[in-house]
Amino acid sequence: MAQHFLLSAASRTLSLRSIYKAGEAAAHETFCKMRWPETDGEAVCPVCSNQEAYKITTRRKFKCKNCHHQFSVTSGTIFASRKMGFVDLLAAICLIVNASKGMSMVQLSRDIDCQYKTAFVLAHKLREAIAREVQTGEVLEGHVEIDGAYFGGHIRPHNEKAKRVDRRLKKHQTGMRRVVVALRERTGRTLPFVAMTEGEGVALAQENVSRMATMSADEASHWDALHMGYDVDRVNHSEIYSDHGKHTNMVESFFSRLRNMIQGQHHGVSPKYLHQYANHSAWLEDNRRTDNGTMAHIVVSNAMDAPVSRNWKGYWQRAA
């Protein structure tokens, strides 16, 4: 009986290994097709652009027949020097795009069975690839809403009520407070920026919004300068949120998602990385009606098209 149980357990282990190998091969093929769509997944040498290469199946690598350079499907991409399997990479991508308000790195590390540091760096690499679709350099057109929201910088309230201070005052903040200024087309893209003050949004609008566009803003005085170049609708939020079509509800929807991401999932974000979370939230907001499968393919394609990350490559070899 014991021998039969051991043989049964061994057969189940072999079966799981075969399933994993089959899945790894399929995931590798998916990455190849995303990296080299023009050749339907056939390897193209990144050095000499030759389309003929030997397959080194034991290591999932290729060797160019022309220059003899060895490379993998992730060479020269944001996943360069990766150690994680392709199945785990795809699983992480699917989990991240499926989380409509972000996912904590503790949860991601548990779901794909890796260290917290590995999940943290992987997620930031994916956010860097996502940002290439958000920050395209194209100006916004049509009707654009603008607003800003502050994140971080507060000190913890004192235990005793008598010793508590007004944490909104600058002297009672940590110096880590930043504002995310967002520009959002009513029927299109969301474009976020991280600044020190909300008033910097005027210069950002002049640089990133077409002169033919119309705009909506709230009653804050720093938006008065927008009237110099744009037709601007203003809504006084102390009296009304929407006044016969004059509102900033679309950009406020983006801030709601970003706040839920930072406060509900990450519980605090360093200003050093705030721009990546803002771009991630903007991408989720713009693709809120896109199905998860398509979103996963978009992220894989962006990652295969993105160059080696200068911010996250060699993360372990320096203080970051």
N, C-alpha and C positions, 0 to 999 in steps of 0.2 A: 504494500500500500504506500509506504514512504517513498519507494523507488518510483512508483507510478506518479506520485504527487510531484517529485522532483523533475521527472521527465516532462510532465504537463507544464510546470512552471518554466522550464527551460524553453519549451516550444512557444509559450506565450511571449517570453523575452525575445526570442528570435523573430517572432511575428511582429512585435513592436519595432524592432530594429529595422526589419524590412520595410515596414510602413514609413518609418522616419526617413530611410534612405530614398524611398520612392518620392516622398514629399520634398526632400532636399533637392532631388534632381529636377522636379517640376518647378520648385521655387527658383533654382538656378536658371532654368530655361526662361522663366518669366523676367528675371533681371536682364538676361541677355537680349530679349526682345525689346525691353525698355531702353537698354543702352545702345543697341544697334538696330533701330526700327527700319532703316533704309535697306538692310540686308536680311530682314526677318530673323534677327538673332544670330546670324553668322558673325564670328569675331572679326573685328577690324583692328589692325595694329595701331596703337596710339602714337607710335614713333614715326612710321613711314606710311601709314594709312593703307597698307597692303591688306587685301581681303582674303588672303590665303594663309591659314594658320593650322598647325598641328594641335590636337586636343590632348592635354596631359590629364587624363581622366582621374588619376589617383589623387590629384591635388586641385582639380577643377580649375586648371590654368590652361593657357594657350601659349604656343611658341610660333612666332612669325616665320614663314618660309623664306622671307626676303632678307630681313635684318637679324633674324634669330633672337629677337627680343622676347622675353617671357613676360606675360601679363595676365591679369585676371579680369573678370567682368567689372570689378569695382576699382581697378587701377585708374588713378587720376580723377576719381569721383569723390564725393563727400564721404563715402564709405571706405576710402583707401585705408589699407593696413587693418581692416576689420578682422576680428577673431570670431565673432558670433556667426552662427549658421544662417543660411538664407531663409530657412523656415522661421527661425526666431526673429529675423529682421522683418519679414512680412507680417508675422504675428504682432510685433510691436507697432508697426505702421497701422495695421487694422485697428488695434486697440486705441491708438491715439486719435485717429480720424473718427472713430465711433464715439469718443467722449466729446459731447457737444459743448461742454464747459471745461474742457481740459481734464487731465488725469494726474494725480500725485505720483511722484517718482517712486515712492514706497510701494504703491499699488502696482505700478508697472514692473518694478523689480520682482515682486512676488508672482505676477502673472506669467512672466517669461523666464522666471527662475534665474536671475542674475543679481549681481551686486547693485546697491543703490547708485554708486558712482557710475557704473556702466549704463544704467538706465538714464541717469541725469545727462551724461554726455550724448548718448544716442538721441534723446528727445531734443536736445539743443541743436544737434546736427540736422534733424528733420525740420526744426523750426527755421533754421538757416536756409534750407532748401525751399521751404514754403514761402519765405520772405521774398524769394526771387520772383514769385508770381504776384505778390502784393506790391512790392516796390519796383514797378516796371519803368518808372521815369516818364510815363505818359501823363499828360495833364487831364484833369477831370473836366467833364463837360455837362451840359444840361443844367439841372438845378442841384446845387451843392449845399449841404448843411455843414456848419462848423461849430465846434464846441470843445471844451477842455475839461478834464477830470484829474484831480490830484490823487496820488498814491504814495503811501509810506510816509516816513518822517516823524511820526508821533512817538512820544515817550509813553511808557506805561503809567496808568493813573495810580496815584498813591493809595495805599490801603485805607488811610484815615481821610474822611471827607473834608475835614478842616484844612488838610495839607494839599488837597488837589488843586491843580492849576488849569488855566484855559489852554488846552493842548493845540488850539488853532493858531495861537500866536507864534511867530517865528522864533522868539527867544526860548520857547518851550518845545522846540523840535530838534531833531538829531542832525539836520543838514542833509538827510537822505531823501527828502521829499522831492518828487518830480511830478510834472503834469504831462499827461498824454493828450495832445491836440489831435483831433480826428476830423478829417474832411470826408464827407460821404455823399455820393451821388444818390439822388432819390431812387433811381432805377439801375444802379450800377455798383461801382467799386467803393471800398472803404480804404482810406489812406491815413494811417496813424503815424505820429511823430512824438518823440519824447523831448521835452523842453524843460527849462527851469521855471518859466512863468507862462501863463496862459496868453499874455499879450504877444508872445513870439509867434502865435498862430497867424497874425496878420501877414508877416513876411512869408510864412509858409504857404498861405493861400495865394499870395501874389505870384509865387514861384510855381505852384502846382495846380492852379485852377485857370481854365481858359478865360480870356477877357470877354468872351461872348456868353459866358455862363451867368446865371442868376444865383443868389445865395440866400440862406436863412441863418440867422444868429439870434442869440438871446439878448437881454438888455444890458449886458456888461459893457462898460464904457470903452474898453480897449477895442471893441469891434466897430467903433465909430469910424475908424480909419478905413474900413472896407468900403465905405460909401464913396471914397475917392476914385475907385476904379470899377465898382460893381453895382448892380441893382440889387439891394439887400433888403429882405423882409426881416423885421425885428419882432420878437414876441417877448413880452414881459412876464417871466415865469412867476413873479410874486403876485400877479393878478390872474394869469390864465396860462395854461400849457399849450393850447391850440386855439388859434384865432382865425377861423374861416380859411384853413389851409396854410396859415403861417405857423410853423412849428419846427422843432428840431428833434422830433420823435425818433427818426431813423438813426441819427448819430447817438441819441440817448440809449437806443436799443443795443448798439455796439458797446457802450460803456457798461450797460447792465451785464452783458456777457463777460466782459473783461473783469468786472468786480467779482462776479461769481467765480470766475476762474482763479483769481488771485486769493480772495478771501475764503472761498469754499473748498478749493482743492490744494493750493500751494501754501496758504496761510501766511504769505509774506514773500516778496520778491525783491531782490537787490536791484537798485537803479542801474547797475551795470548790465543786467539782462532784461530790464523792463521792455526794451524795444522788441525783443524777440517774442515775448508773451503778447505784446500788443499786435504784432504782425500775425501771430498764430490765431488770436481771437478775431482779427479782421478777416482772415481767410475762412475761418469757420462761419462767420456771419455772412460772407458773400456766397458761400456754398451751402447754406442752411437747407436748401431744397434739392441738393445733389445727393444721390444715393451713395451709400457707404462704399460699395464696390468701385464706383467711378472715382470717388475721392481717394481711395487707396491707390488706384492706378495713377492718379495725378501726382501723388506724393512720390511714388516710386520713380515715375518718369522725371520729376523735378530733381530728385536725388541723383539719378543717373546722369543728368545733364549738368549738375552743379560741380564746380571744381573742388579740389581738396580744400577743406576748411582750414583757414589760417588761424582761426580762433580756437578750434577744438582739436586739431591734430597736435599730438605731443602734449596733451593736457596733463598727463601724469609727470612729465619731465620739468614742469615749471609750477610756480605758485600761481594759481588762477582762482 
